Amino acid sequence: MTFRLYSMLFLLLVTRSYGQERTISLGVFSGATTTYSWDEGVNSDSRYETRYDVKLAPIGISYGVDYEGYGFVLTPGLINIGQKYNVINTVGGQEGIRKARIQYLNLPVAFKVHIIDLSFFRVSVLVGGSAAFLLSARETITHRAAKLRFPASVYPILPGDYEVEYDGVVSPAVSNYTMLDKTDYRKLQIFADAGFRSDWDITDAWRVSFDFRVCYGLFEPRTDAYMERLNARQTLYDLPGKRRDLYATLTVGIARYIELDKKSTAKKKNIHTPARKSGAHNAWPGPRRSRPKS
């Protein structure tokens, strides 16, 4: 399915580009992401409070094709996403942190509609999608010794050093307790993207771009095997519920670009050396066959 989608988009790009004036660019970019995970289990769990942070989107490659009024851009690269939560005790005090860090090899393609289209400056609306392949993933929790509100459904699986009291569970300190690892996440995720992009032609050959997008994961990021354990209440620090990852990304890139003009290209192809003419008006006369008069 993913291969067919990219093949169709590539064929569309090639078909639309044939015989038209266009600008082609190739460059690199880097930036940052911030993530919000819509998680039904966390939303109903009084042990957690949502917090936000920024992660690096280390590096990527951009390839763009622009025509008058629209264009396409491919931006494959690495992205880091994942939500953080504060761990809250029974009276609302902060005791630790729960965090997820997921890295994907992301392959986005976007269609651009130019809302500002000048000779040196362009602003575009982006709509597209991406296939993201899992490289690494881990979700951990760290907290001090504290009284937390564990749901009664997990009391049967509490370790021996967790003490149940009438108003909560006295829990020992834990450090980087692994809740999920790479095997608990799906290897492939599909994101739907939308945003804005601006391109500044700083010279006749170089372009600087700023790209902002919001990306929504279409699939549950965790595996069916993990969801079975979750729904069976076999996870100590996690409650059942669906999850979708939503992240925003802001990147800055630099690219080399060239303008291809069909008319000027055709003129260059038609330039040739004129053929030698014959007759009285021959611009290149033949060799003299008689001696000059003295």
MOCOR-V161189 format. One record per run of one state. SS is the DSSP state (2 for helix, 1 for strand, 0 for the rest). FROM is the first residue (numbers start at 1). TO is the last residue. If there is no record, write none. Layout:
# MOCOR-V161189
((SS/FROM/TO) (SS/FROM/TO))
This chain:
# MOCOR-V161189
((0/1/1) (2/2/17) (0/18/21) (1/22/39) (2/40/43) (0/44/47) (1/48/51) (0/52/54) (1/55/66) (0/67/69) (1/70/74) (0/75/76) (1/77/81) (0/82/83) (1/84/88) (0/89/93) (1/94/117) (0/118/120) (1/121/143) (0/144/145) (1/146/148) (0/149/151) (2/152/157) (0/158/162) (1/163/165) (0/166/167) (1/168/171) (0/172/173) (1/174/181) (2/182/184) (1/185/185) (0/186/187) (1/188/201) (0/202/205) (1/206/217) (0/218/221) (1/222/222) (0/223/223) (2/224/231) (0/232/242) (1/243/260) (0/261/261) (2/262/270) (0/271/294))
